[in-house]
């Protein structure tokens, strides 16, 4: 299984970006796809996750209402639509895939995920 995240870039505060993650080697009909980010000097933190079988989406409090996870069924791609971006959102963003169906509390733990993509940098200027 390989994951490719793309769509990062530079944007001014208040702007929007859409990140995409395409898993290869697996059809995303089950399991969980998560988004994490890591800012310079900080630990990797949970952003959001999509549990396919439950068709449920979960978000960190810091991004709830601004970020939305969607799935493009035809392209086996999951998107992270980011709006109202703030300088504090600046980070390298990663997508990750868990084969299992973790409970909600486990979604925040990077150790829950089996596969990781290379990150994509998002820079938000003030």
Backbone as a chain_set.jsonl record, in Angstrom:
{"seq": "XXXXXXXXXXXXXXXXXXXXXXXXXXXXXXXXXXXXXXXXXXXXXXXXXXXXXXXXXXXXXXXXXXXXXXXXXXXXXXXXXXXXXXXXXXXXXXXXXXXXXXXXXXXXXXXXXXXXXXXXXXXXXX", "coords": {"N": [[0.85, -1.188, 0.0], [0.596, 2.119, -0.889], [0.687, 5.601, -0.276], [-0.152, 8.748, -1.514], [0.12, 12.068, -0.955], [-0.943, 15.253, -1.954], [-1.128, 18.672, -3.094], [-0.477, 20.75, -1.438], [0.767, 24.054, -0.575], [1.34, 27.583, -0.817], [-0.506, 30.06, 0.88], [-2.488, 32.913, 1.647], [-3.579, 34.103, 4.867], [-6.884, 33.262, 5.731], [-7.473, 32.19, 3.324], [-7.978, 29.317, 1.113], [-7.266, 25.83, 0.634], [-6.982, 22.695, -1.027], [-6.213, 19.524, -0.14], [-5.168, 16.327, -1.329], [-5.375, 12.777, -1.234], [-4.248, 9.781, -2.411], [-4.605, 6.468, -2.139], [-2.742, 3.649, -3.154], [-2.749, 0.27, -4.189], [-4.691, -0.57, -2.576], [-8.159, -0.641, -2.35], [-10.225, 1.797, -1.267], [-12.459, 0.77, 0.382], [-12.939, -0.038, 2.86], [-11.614, 0.242, 6.191], [-9.661, 3.023, 7.467], [-8.958, 6.372, 6.741], [-6.691, 8.798, 7.595], [-5.785, 12.182, 8.438], [-2.965, 14.02, 9.293], [-0.81, 16.485, 10.789], [2.295, 18.244, 10.993], [3.99, 20.688, 12.534], [6.89, 22.829, 12.444], [9.177, 21.918, 14.919], [7.254, 20.807, 16.518], [5.084, 18.157, 17.722], [3.631, 15.538, 15.756], [0.279, 15.943, 14.864], [-3.179, 15.07, 15.105], [-5.54, 15.692, 12.553], [-7.876, 15.037, 11.076], [-10.188, 12.36, 10.222], [-11.509, 9.686, 8.229], [-13.721, 7.19, 8.485], [-14.337, 4.513, 6.652], [-16.156, 2.267, 6.5], [-17.996, 2.842, 8.467], [-18.753, 5.19, 7.481], [-18.15, 7.661, 8.625], [-16.951, 10.816, 9.789], [-14.341, 12.566, 11.392], [-12.973, 15.179, 13.323], [-10.264, 17.236, 14.478], [-10.53, 19.519, 17.193], [-9.425, 21.979, 16.661], [-9.694, 22.402, 13.961], [-12.252, 21.904, 13.26], [-15.184, 22.699, 11.531], [-13.847, 24.295, 9.777], [-12.273, 22.691, 8.168], [-12.853, 20.031, 5.869], [-13.483, 16.666, 5.133], [-13.668, 14.792, 2.227], [-14.712, 12.278, -0.132], [-13.696, 11.037, -3.248], [-15.197, 8.878, -5.039], [-14.898, 7.725, -7.576], [-12.243, 8.05, -8.186], [-10.856, 6.926, -6.177], [-9.869, 8.568, -4.16], [-9.198, 10.692, -1.42], [-10.083, 13.774, -0.085], [-8.932, 16.712, 1.602], [-10.442, 19.445, 2.372], [-9.591, 22.674, 3.036], [-10.442, 25.575, 4.647], [-10.653, 29.091, 5.513], [-8.031, 29.48, 6.421], [-5.354, 29.702, 8.77], [-2.365, 31.235, 10.073], [-1.42, 29.469, 12.001], [-2.033, 27.032, 10.986], [-0.002, 26.291, 9.4], [2.107, 23.775, 8.317], [3.541, 20.516, 7.702], [1.553, 18.304, 6.026], [0.132, 15.112, 6.365], [-1.184, 12.113, 4.982], [-2.671, 9.088, 6.107], [-3.213, 5.567, 6.435], [-5.312, 3.188, 7.89], [-5.751, -0.191, 8.205], [-7.52, -1.479, 9.808], [-10.547, -0.989, 11.743], [-10.545, 1.393, 13.698], [-11.499, 2.426, 17.019], [-13.096, 5.525, 17.885], [-11.558, 7.074, 19.674], [-9.027, 6.149, 19.193], [-8.342, 7.171, 16.777], [-6.847, 9.473, 16.921], [-4.292, 8.761, 17.44], [-1.165, 8.398, 16.064], [0.059, 5.905, 15.898], [-1.964, 4.152, 15.335], [-2.274, 3.871, 12.644], [-1.387, 2.151, 9.657], [-0.05, 2.672, 7.305], [1.722, 5.334, 5.707], [1.813, 8.369, 3.894], [4.048, 10.448, 1.977], [4.623, 13.715, 3.151], [2.937, 16.851, 2.506], [3.617, 20.239, 2.09], [2.067, 22.912, 3.706], [1.764, 26.315, 3.756], [0.812, 29.118, 5.481], [0.439, 32.473, 5.289], [0.504, 35.481, 7.215]], "CA": [[0.0, 0.0, 0.0], [1.312, 3.393, -0.914], [-0.18, 6.762, -0.208], [0.444, 9.957, -2.054], [-0.604, 13.284, -0.606], [-0.505, 16.389, -2.747], [-2.022, 19.828, -3.072], [-0.007, 21.795, -0.54], [1.267, 25.262, -1.203], [1.348, 28.812, -0.03], [-1.769, 30.78, 0.807], [-2.634, 33.95, 2.665], [-4.564, 33.833, 5.914], [-8.254, 33.397, 5.262], [-7.618, 31.486, 2.066], [-8.351, 27.905, 1.099], [-6.485, 24.856, -0.125], [-7.515, 21.343, -0.972], [-5.24, 18.452, -0.212], [-5.708, 15.063, -1.811], [-4.594, 11.587, -0.884], [-4.643, 8.642, -3.233], [-3.957, 5.214, -1.764], [-2.597, 2.645, -4.197], [-2.579, -1.057, -3.611], [-5.865, -0.887, -1.777], [-9.359, 0.125, -2.667], [-10.682, 2.34, 0.002], [-13.821, 0.367, 0.675], [-13.004, -0.268, 4.302], [-10.481, 0.859, 6.848], [-9.74, 4.412, 7.904], [-7.933, 7.267, 6.235], [-6.521, 9.918, 8.507], [-4.922, 13.321, 8.1], [-2.175, 14.546, 10.396], [0.1, 17.56, 10.403], [3.418, 18.465, 11.898], [4.606, 22.003, 12.386], [8.292, 22.811, 12.873], [9.412, 21.884, 16.35], [6.099, 20.278, 17.242], [4.741, 16.767, 17.457], [2.599, 15.289, 14.757], [-1.03, 16.012, 15.5], [-4.341, 14.622, 14.35], [-6.358, 16.725, 11.911], [-9.191, 14.467, 10.798], [-10.179, 10.984, 9.738], [-12.717, 9.184, 7.585], [-13.885, 5.755, 8.656], [-15.091, 4.185, 5.447], [-17.256, 1.345, 6.711], [-19.005, 3.55, 9.261], [-19.064, 6.434, 6.767], [-18.117, 8.723, 9.623], [-15.817, 11.73, 9.704], [-13.986, 13.079, 12.705], [-12.055, 16.302, 13.177], [-9.701, 17.876, 15.658], [-11.274, 20.718, 17.573], [-8.78, 23.168, 16.088], [-10.03, 22.574, 12.541], [-13.669, 21.604, 13.04], [-15.901, 23.833, 10.963], [-13.028, 24.914, 8.72], [-11.746, 21.627, 7.302], [-13.848, 19.012, 5.537], [-12.971, 15.498, 4.414], [-14.594, 14.238, 1.249], [-14.16, 11.163, -0.883], [-14.02, 10.94, -4.669], [-15.291, 7.428, -5.222], [-14.428, 7.298, -8.884], [-10.789, 8.147, -8.286], [-10.249, 6.341, -4.973], [-9.109, 9.677, -3.589], [-9.815, 11.396, -0.3], [-9.656, 15.167, -0.066], [-9.061, 17.526, 2.814], [-10.724, 20.825, 1.978], [-9.229, 23.558, 4.145], [-10.888, 26.947, 4.44], [-10.353, 30.027, 6.611], [-6.731, 29.064, 6.932], [-4.684, 30.59, 9.71], [-0.924, 30.946, 10.131], [-1.196, 28.309, 12.878], [-2.232, 25.816, 10.201], [1.226, 25.996, 8.663], [2.658, 22.475, 8.726], [3.548, 19.45, 6.703], [0.346, 17.499, 6.191], [0.307, 13.715, 5.978], [-2.319, 11.201, 5.04], [-2.302, 7.78, 6.634], [-4.271, 4.579, 6.243], [-5.407, 2.088, 8.842], [-6.499, -1.31, 7.642], [-8.566, -1.847, 10.753], [-11.599, -0.018, 12.019], [-10.273, 1.79, 15.084], [-12.512, 3.204, 17.728], [-12.901, 6.947, 17.663], [-10.464, 7.601, 20.494], [-7.749, 5.71, 18.613], [-8.068, 7.892, 15.538], [-5.901, 10.551, 17.164], [-2.974, 8.174, 17.701], [-0.472, 8.018, 14.827], [0.366, 4.482, 15.931], [-3.107, 3.384, 14.851], [-2.243, 3.793, 11.189], [-0.428, 1.179, 9.148], [0.694, 3.201, 6.152], [1.835, 6.787, 5.679], [2.309, 8.981, 2.677], [4.953, 11.57, 2.153], [3.86, 14.899, 3.48], [2.866, 17.997, 1.601], [3.77, 21.424, 2.921], [1.096, 24.002, 3.639], [2.273, 27.526, 4.398], [-0.207, 30.171, 5.546], [1.086, 33.715, 5.694], [-0.417, 36.445, 7.851]], "C": [[0.885, 1.236, 0.0], [0.299, 4.519, -0.912], [0.568, 7.962, -0.784], [-0.441, 11.137, -1.689], [-0.064, 14.423, -1.445], [-1.52, 17.525, -2.624], [-1.583, 20.936, -2.143], [0.504, 22.999, -1.306], [1.241, 26.417, -0.233], [0.026, 29.535, -0.213], [-1.788, 31.845, 1.894], [-3.695, 33.556, 3.689], [-5.969, 34.151, 5.41], [-8.525, 32.656, 3.97], [-7.939, 30.016, 2.238], [-7.353, 27.088, 0.295], [-7.199, 23.517, -0.028], [-6.375, 20.356, -1.133], [-5.93, 17.182, -0.679], [-4.775, 13.927, -1.427], [-5.134, 10.424, -1.686], [-3.902, 7.399, -2.759], [-3.876, 4.279, -2.964], [-2.302, 1.309, -3.538], [-3.727, -1.467, -2.732], [-7.013, -0.031, -2.285], [-9.984, 0.541, -1.367], [-12.155, 2.051, 0.209], [-14.021, 0.051, 2.148], [-11.792, 0.379, 4.919], [-10.712, 2.336, 7.124], [-8.618, 5.219, 7.276], [-7.878, 8.497, 7.131], [-5.615, 10.992, 7.931], [-4.247, 13.802, 9.388], [-1.352, 15.717, 9.879], [1.192, 17.706, 11.455], [4.062, 19.801, 11.57], [6.048, 21.924, 12.875], [8.411, 22.841, 14.386], [8.285, 21.318, 17.174], [5.868, 18.807, 16.885], [3.672, 16.682, 16.37], [1.239, 15.255, 15.453], [-2.137, 15.61, 14.531], [-5.095, 15.819, 13.79], [-7.771, 16.197, 11.681], [-9.061, 13.062, 10.278], [-11.536, 10.629, 9.161], [-12.731, 7.669, 7.756], [-14.849, 5.263, 7.582], [-16.316, 3.34, 5.76], [-18.392, 2.011, 7.491], [-19.495, 4.817, 8.551], [-19.128, 7.612, 7.735], [-16.844, 9.546, 9.478], [-15.598, 12.37, 11.064], [-12.902, 14.128, 12.53], [-11.496, 16.726, 14.525], [-10.469, 19.162, 15.934], [-10.718, 21.963, 16.889], [-9.17, 23.417, 14.63], [-11.511, 22.344, 12.256], [-14.404, 22.85, 12.579], [-15.132, 24.548, 9.874], [-12.526, 23.899, 7.709], [-12.828, 20.59, 7.077], [-13.184, 17.894, 4.754], [-14.063, 15.005, 3.471], [-13.903, 13.113, 0.494], [-14.647, 11.228, -2.324], [-14.024, 9.468, -5.016], [-14.671, 6.972, -6.53], [-12.919, 7.265, -8.999], [-10.093, 7.55, -7.068], [-9.368, 7.373, -4.269], [-9.902, 10.301, -2.451], [-9.223, 12.802, -0.245], [-9.788, 15.749, 1.332], [-9.218, 18.969, 2.349], [-10.502, 21.722, 3.186], [-9.647, 24.974, 3.805], [-10.541, 27.79, 5.666], [-9.014, 29.685, 7.249], [-6.081, 30.152, 7.766], [-3.192, 30.271, 9.698], [-0.602, 29.721, 10.99], [-1.435, 26.985, 12.162], [-0.999, 25.437, 9.385], [1.875, 24.735, 9.201], [2.856, 21.604, 7.496], [2.363, 18.542, 7.009], [0.577, 16.106, 5.617], [-1.05, 13.019, 5.919], [-1.806, 9.829, 5.457], [-3.493, 6.834, 6.521], [-4.174, 3.491, 7.29], [-6.272, 0.997, 8.239], [-7.696, -1.653, 8.529], [-9.608, -0.743, 10.852], [-11.445, 0.435, 13.468], [-11.455, 2.517, 15.709], [-12.144, 4.684, 17.624], [-11.71, 7.482, 18.45], [-9.094, 7.227, 19.932], [-7.391, 6.46, 17.349], [-6.982, 8.944, 15.719], [-4.468, 10.041, 17.294], [-2.297, 7.788, 16.394], [-0.148, 6.535, 14.752], [-0.767, 3.592, 15.446], [-2.991, 3.056, 13.366], [-1.09, 2.922, 10.694], [0.466, 1.741, 8.04], [0.621, 4.717, 6.153], [2.333, 7.243, 4.313], [3.366, 10.015, 3.003], [4.124, 12.829, 2.377], [3.86, 15.931, 2.375], [2.805, 19.256, 2.454], [2.671, 22.438, 2.636], [1.665, 25.175, 4.42], [1.199, 28.605, 4.322], [0.461, 31.428, 6.081], [0.056, 34.677, 6.274], [-0.491, 37.728, 7.069]], "O": [[1.808, 1.359, 0.805], [-0.793, 4.405, -1.468], [1.764, 8.144, -0.557], [-1.61, 11.193, -2.072], [1.148, 14.542, -1.627], [-2.625, 17.342, -2.113], [-2.248, 21.969, -2.063], [0.653, 22.964, -2.528], [1.136, 26.254, 0.983], [-0.501, 29.615, -1.323], [-1.164, 31.68, 2.943], [-4.595, 32.769, 3.396], [-6.202, 35.167, 4.755], [-9.678, 32.509, 3.563], [-8.144, 29.531, 3.351], [-6.688, 27.598, -0.606], [-7.924, 23.248, 0.93], [-5.665, 20.359, -2.139], [-7.124, 16.988, -0.453], [-3.562, 14.098, -1.311], [-6.326, 10.121, -1.644], [-2.693, 7.289, -2.958], [-4.846, 4.139, -3.709], [-1.689, 1.238, -2.473], [-3.748, -2.576, -2.198], [-6.846, 1.146, -2.603], [-10.237, -0.278, -0.483], [-12.99, 2.956, 0.211], [-15.149, -0.107, 2.614], [-11.01, 1.013, 4.211], [-11.835, 2.83, 7.023], [-7.462, 4.796, 7.28], [-8.892, 9.147, 7.386], [-4.79, 10.734, 7.054], [-4.891, 13.963, 10.425], [-1.22, 15.91, 8.671], [1.03, 17.346, 12.621], [4.6, 20.01, 10.483], [6.384, 21.029, 13.651], [7.815, 23.689, 15.05], [8.343, 21.341, 18.404], [6.385, 18.297, 15.891], [2.926, 17.628, 16.116], [1.075, 14.62, 16.495], [-2.033, 15.79, 13.318], [-5.267, 16.832, 14.468], [-8.749, 16.846, 12.054], [-7.969, 12.613, 9.931], [-12.566, 11.185, 9.545], [-11.866, 6.962, 7.239], [-16.04, 5.572, 7.616], [-17.416, 3.673, 5.32], [-19.573, 1.784, 7.223], [-20.488, 5.43, 8.943], [-20.033, 8.443, 7.673], [-15.796, 9.03, 9.092], [-16.545, 12.673, 11.789], [-12.017, 13.983, 11.688], [-12.147, 16.598, 15.562], [-10.987, 19.803, 15.02], [-11.464, 22.892, 16.578], [-8.993, 24.524, 14.122], [-11.971, 22.566, 11.136], [-14.262, 23.923, 13.166], [-15.711, 25.332, 9.122], [-12.373, 24.213, 6.529], [-13.623, 20.3, 7.972], [-12.416, 18.143, 3.825], [-15.216, 14.826, 3.861], [-12.677, 13.009, 0.484], [-15.829, 11.442, -2.594], [-12.971, 8.878, -5.259], [-13.994, 5.945, -6.578], [-12.373, 6.53, -9.822], [-8.873, 7.654, -6.938], [-8.255, 7.067, -3.84], [-11.125, 10.419, -2.52], [-8.01, 12.983, -0.348], [-10.633, 15.338, 2.127], [-8.244, 19.625, 1.978], [-11.14, 21.555, 4.226], [-9.24, 25.512, 2.774], [-10.182, 27.262, 6.719], [-8.893, 29.614, 8.472], [-6.234, 31.346, 7.507], [-2.799, 29.157, 9.351], [0.376, 29.019, 10.733], [-1.076, 25.928, 12.68], [-0.965, 24.381, 8.753], [2.16, 24.633, 10.394], [2.395, 21.924, 6.401], [2.206, 18.072, 8.136], [1.139, 15.945, 4.534], [-1.945, 13.307, 6.712], [-0.66, 9.466, 5.192], [-4.644, 7.27, 6.514], [-3.101, 2.944, 7.546], [-7.4, 1.249, 7.814], [-8.748, -2.067, 8.042], [-9.557, 0.272, 10.157], [-12.127, -0.071, 14.359], [-12.28, 3.127, 15.029], [-11.005, 5.03, 17.311], [-10.931, 8.275, 17.92], [-8.111, 7.926, 20.177], [-6.25, 6.393, 16.893], [-6.272, 9.271, 14.768], [-3.528, 10.835, 17.258], [-2.807, 6.928, 15.676], [-0.087, 5.967, 13.661], [-0.558, 2.409, 15.177], [-3.554, 2.066, 12.898], [0.016, 2.951, 11.232], [1.609, 1.314, 7.877], [-0.386, 5.311, 6.54], [3.158, 6.588, 3.675], [3.549, 10.402, 4.157], [3.031, 12.962, 1.828], [4.667, 15.89, 1.445], [2.041, 19.332, 3.416], [2.388, 22.773, 1.486], [2.005, 25.047, 5.596], [0.734, 28.96, 3.239], [0.985, 31.439, 7.195], [-1.108, 34.683, 5.874], [-1.214, 38.646, 7.456]]}, "num_chains": 1, "name": "protein.A"}
